[in-house]
């Protein structure tokens, strides 16, 4: 590009040097005349615009001036997830919007405004950098940051971080579409030690220098004793790398579960929030985190071939015109953008509430359930968990994979001492990424799976 522009300039300079000074003078005079004419026309145009603005303001009521000065418009930004047609999202109606500054605003004023905006952006950037740096430093060496972890500084940092990632999650579709290579992780459950092991061994050079995406399948809190630390670290990664790190929602990212102090005691997320910051501040940070959970995606698809979710495949709730079952991916995309699930908000649709619940609660049916409790027509049955949860059998898996052209299902939700378990004829992988707090013994392992195009590689913490 630079050579193409430089060559005409070079030829022009040679022509000028050979034509003599008289031609240069004529050209300069002509340019000066044109500049003078342009300046006169510009001044005339500005005068007419100012006159029109004054006349319009006299005729327009004050209330209308205020309303028109602050129009309500929604800016749609492109996301890395594609254009989801028919989803409960505005990404299918994208349009480019650009604000123009009126010519009657002086160039000097425009420069000052731009300078002020740039200054404010730089201040925000530096503040965000310091916020994330404090949390990453804590994660690298938590033993030397105990004072910070118990301070109002950490409370403020986590609260601000929640506000930032909440907007990121709300802009994402309910089902993310990713490309490999992609590392897939299961339950974390407040286990800072195992999470640190993955950081030291899987992305030891840093996420920015590690190829691929990182997908976490939910259950970040409860059971472990470092829920706040794990959550702050994962939220920091999401804030720094929103198109590289993806956090799905698990059943422990609901208030009915992570607020169950009577059951989990000091391993409850709510209990740890209150213990760390006191009752009043603890309740506030607990709610801030849960508002982030309300906006997390429910599923992901890797390479249009692997369906990823915390619990399992949802039951169908829609039908096509020809009487066939509607797309379950579309059903997930249609779940409300803000959903409490357990308990649900008043605005949550009953059918799509079922879809969301199935995504975070369901399990593969055991062989015993396949024989006695799974419906042979639908492939679904009642889960041993109770509370309306369901299990899915061989038929449900086959129907789902064939309907969408997928090969595998990757999910979490169930503890396995081996870190990764395979079921349903090698089509369903269960990934568990914490080796503690689940009665799996001292030899339990934490696992993750690397999806690298046609290669599935299991990585285990021994």
SVG drawing of the C-alpha trace seen along z (x, -y; Angstrom):
<svg xmlns="http://www.w3.org/2000/svg" viewBox="-47 -34 61 87">
<polyline fill="none" stroke="black" stroke-width="0.4" points="0.0,0.0 2.8,-2.5 4.7,-1.8 1.6,-2.4 1.1,-5.9 4.8,-6.8 5.4,-6.2 3.0,-8.9 4.4,-11.4 8.0,-10.6 7.0,-11.0 5.2,-14.3 8.3,-15.7 10.4,-14.9 7.8,-16.6 7.8,-19.7 11.6,-20.0 11.7,-19.9 8.9,-22.3 10.4,-25.4 9.4,-27.9 6.7,-29.6 4.5,-26.5 5.0,-26.2 3.9,-29.8 0.8,-29.3 -0.2,-26.2 0.3,-27.9 -1.9,-30.8 -4.6,-28.5 -4.5,-26.5 -4.7,-29.7 -7.7,-30.9 -9.5,-27.5 -8.7,-27.6 -10.2,-31.1 -13.3,-30.0 -13.7,-26.9 -13.3,-29.1 -15.9,-31.5 -18.4,-28.7 -17.7,-27.1 -18.3,-30.3 -21.6,-30.8 -22.7,-27.2 -22.0,-27.6 -23.9,-30.9 -26.9,-29.3 -26.8,-26.4 -26.6,-28.6 -29.5,-30.7 -31.5,-27.5 -30.7,-26.2 -31.9,-29.5 -35.1,-29.6 -35.8,-25.9 -35.2,-26.4 -37.8,-29.2 -40.4,-27.0 -39.7,-23.8 -41.1,-23.4 -38.5,-23.0 -39.7,-19.5 -39.2,-18.3 -35.6,-19.8 -34.8,-17.8 -36.2,-14.5 -34.6,-14.9 -31.2,-15.8 -31.2,-12.4 -32.5,-9.9 -32.9,-6.3 -31.0,-4.0 -29.5,-0.6 -26.1,0.1 -25.7,3.6 -22.1,4.9 -20.8,7.9 -19.8,10.8 -17.6,13.8 -20.6,16.1 -22.1,15.6 -25.5,14.2 -28.0,16.3 -31.2,16.1 -34.4,16.3 -32.6,16.3 -33.8,14.2 -31.1,11.8 -30.7,8.7 -27.6,10.1 -29.9,11.1 -30.7,7.4 -27.3,5.8 -26.8,2.4 -24.0,0.0 -24.5,-3.2 -22.3,-6.3 -22.8,-9.6 -21.8,-12.7 -20.8,-16.0 -22.5,-19.1 -20.4,-21.4 -21.4,-24.3 -19.3,-22.9 -15.8,-24.4 -12.8,-22.3 -11.2,-23.4 -14.2,-22.2 -14.2,-18.9 -10.5,-18.5 -11.0,-19.2 -13.9,-16.7 -11.8,-14.0 -8.9,-14.8 -11.2,-14.6 -12.7,-11.3 -9.2,-9.8 -8.1,-10.9 -11.1,-9.3 -10.6,-6.1 -7.0,-6.0 -7.9,-6.5 -10.5,-3.6 -7.9,-1.4 -5.4,-2.0 -7.9,-1.4 -9.0,1.8 -5.4,2.9 -4.7,2.3 -7.9,4.1 -7.1,7.2 -3.4,7.1 -4.2,7.2 -6.4,10.3 -3.9,12.0 -1.1,11.3 -3.3,12.8 -3.9,15.9 -0.2,16.3 0.7,16.1 -2.5,16.3 -0.5,17.0 1.1,13.5 -2.2,11.8 -4.3,12.8 -4.6,9.2 -5.8,8.1 -8.3,11.0 -9.9,9.9 -9.9,6.2 -12.5,3.9 -10.1,3.4 -10.8,7.0 -14.5,6.5 -14.5,3.4 -12.4,5.1 -14.7,8.1 -17.8,5.9 -16.4,3.8 -15.3,6.9 -18.8,8.4 -20.2,5.2 -17.8,5.5 -18.2,9.2 -22.0,9.0 -22.2,6.8 -20.0,9.2 -22.2,12.2 -25.4,10.4 -24.1,9.6 -23.3,13.3 -25.9,15.7 -27.2,18.5 -25.3,21.0 -21.7,20.1 -20.2,21.4 -16.4,22.0 -13.6,23.4 -10.9,25.8 -8.3,26.1 -10.3,25.8 -9.6,26.9 -12.8,28.1 -12.9,28.0 -15.5,29.4 -16.5,28.5 -14.0,26.3 -16.0,25.9 -13.7,23.4 -10.6,25.6 -7.9,23.0 -5.1,25.6 -6.3,27.6 -7.2,24.5 -3.6,23.3 -2.3,26.6 -4.1,26.2 -2.8,22.6 0.7,23.7 0.6,26.6 -2.0,25.9 -1.6,22.1 1.7,21.7 2.9,19.1 -0.3,17.1 -3.6,17.3 -2.5,14.8 0.4,17.0 -1.6,20.3 -3.4,21.4 -7.1,22.0 -10.1,21.3 -10.9,22.2 -14.3,23.5 -15.4,24.0 -18.6,26.0 -19.9,24.5 -20.0,25.1 -17.3,22.6 -18.5,22.2 -19.6,24.3 -17.9,27.3 -14.4,25.9 -13.0,23.3 -11.8,20.8 -14.9,19.9 -14.3,16.1 -10.7,16.5 -11.6,18.9 -14.4,16.8 -12.4,13.6 -9.7,15.3 -12.0,16.8 -13.9,13.5 -10.6,11.7 -9.8,14.1 -13.2,13.5 -12.7,9.7 -9.2,9.9 -10.0,12.4 -13.8,12.3 -13.4,14.0 -11.1,16.7 -12.5,17.7 -16.0,19.0 -17.8,19.7 -21.0,21.8 -23.5,21.9 -23.8,24.8 -26.5,25.7 -24.3,24.2 -24.6,20.9 -28.2,20.5 -29.3,19.0 -31.2,22.0 -28.0,24.0 -25.2,21.6 -27.3,20.1 -28.0,23.4 -26.0,22.8 -27.9,25.4 -26.6,28.1 -23.1,26.9 -22.2,25.1 -18.9,23.2 -18.5,24.6 -21.5,22.7 -20.7,19.7 -23.2,17.5 -21.5,18.5 -18.0,17.6 -19.2,14.3 -20.6,13.3 -17.7,14.8 -15.2,12.8 -16.9,9.4 -19.5,9.4 -23.2,10.0 -24.2,6.7 -21.3,6.5 -21.3,10.3 -24.9,10.3 -24.2,7.5 -21.2,9.3 -23.2,12.6 -26.0,10.9 -23.5,9.2 -22.0,12.6 -25.4,14.2 -26.4,11.4 -23.5,12.4 -24.5,16.0 -28.0,15.1 -26.5,14.0 -24.1,16.8 -24.5,18.9 -26.0,22.4 -24.2,24.3 -21.5,24.2 -20.8,26.0 -17.2,26.8 -16.5,27.1 -20.3,27.6 -19.6,31.2 -19.4,31.3 -22.2,30.1 -21.0,28.9 -23.1,28.2 -23.0,28.5 -25.7,31.1 -27.1,32.6 -29.3,32.3 -32.7,30.5 -36.0,32.0 -37.6,30.5 -40.2,27.8 -40.9,26.7 -42.2,28.4 -41.7,27.7 -44.6,27.2 -44.0,30.7 -44.5,32.2 -40.8,32.9 -39.1,31.9 -37.7,28.3 -34.0,27.6 -32.8,27.9 -30.0,25.5 -32.6,22.9 -34.5,23.7 -31.4,22.9 -30.8,19.7 -34.4,18.6 -34.0,18.8 -34.4,15.4 -31.2,13.3 -31.5,12.9 -32.7,16.1 -32.6,17.0 -33.7,20.7 -33.6,21.7 -35.6,19.8 -36.9,18.4 -37.8,14.8 -41.4,13.9 -40.6,13.1 -39.2,16.6 -41.3,18.6 -42.2,22.0 -41.1,24.0 -37.7,22.2 -37.3,22.5 -37.5,26.2 -34.8,26.0 -32.5,24.1 -33.1,26.5 -32.4,29.5 -29.1,27.9 -27.8,27.5 -29.3,30.4 -29.7,33.5 -27.5,36.6 -26.9,39.6 -29.1,42.5 -27.5,45.4 -27.9,48.9 -30.5,49.5 -32.4,46.4 -32.2,47.4 -34.0,50.7 -36.7,49.4 -37.3,45.6 -36.3,44.2 -39.3,43.7 -38.6,45.8 -40.3,43.3 -38.5,40.1 -35.3,41.5 -35.8,39.4 -36.6,40.4 -36.7,39.1 -33.4,38.4 -32.3,39.8 -31.6,36.2 -35.3,35.6 -36.8,32.1 -38.0,32.5 -34.5,33.2 -34.3,35.7 -31.9,38.3 -31.3,39.0 -30.7,42.4 -29.3,43.9 -32.3,42.9 -32.3,39.3 -28.6,39.1 -29.0,40.6 -32.0,38.4 -30.2,35.3 -26.9,36.0 -28.6,37.0 -30.9,34.0 -28.0,31.5 -25.3,33.5 -23.1,33.7 -20.7,36.5 -20.2,36.0 -21.6,34.5 -19.2,33.1 -20.7,32.3 -19.7,32.0 -21.9,32.2 -20.9,35.6 -17.8,36.4 -15.5,39.1 -12.3,40.2 -10.6,40.6 -11.3,37.0 -13.0,38.0 -15.6,40.7 -17.2,42.0 -20.8,43.3 -23.5,44.0 -21.4,45.9 -18.5,43.5 -20.6,40.5 -20.9,38.7 -17.9,37.4 -18.2,36.3 -15.4,34.0 -14.6,33.2 -11.8,30.7 -11.5,30.9 -9.9,33.7 -11.3,32.7 -14.4,32.3 -16.5,35.0 -15.7,38.2 -13.7,39.7 -10.7,40.7 -7.1,39.4 -6.2,40.8 -8.9,38.8 -7.8,36.9 -8.9,33.7 -9.3,33.8 -9.8,31.7 -10.1,32.5 -8.3,30.8 -10.4,30.8 -8.0,30.3 -10.0,30.8 -10.4,34.6 -8.2,35.3 -9.6,35.6 -6.8,35.6 -7.5,36.2 -5.3,34.2 -5.3,35.4 -4.0,33.9 -2.5,36.9"/>
</svg>
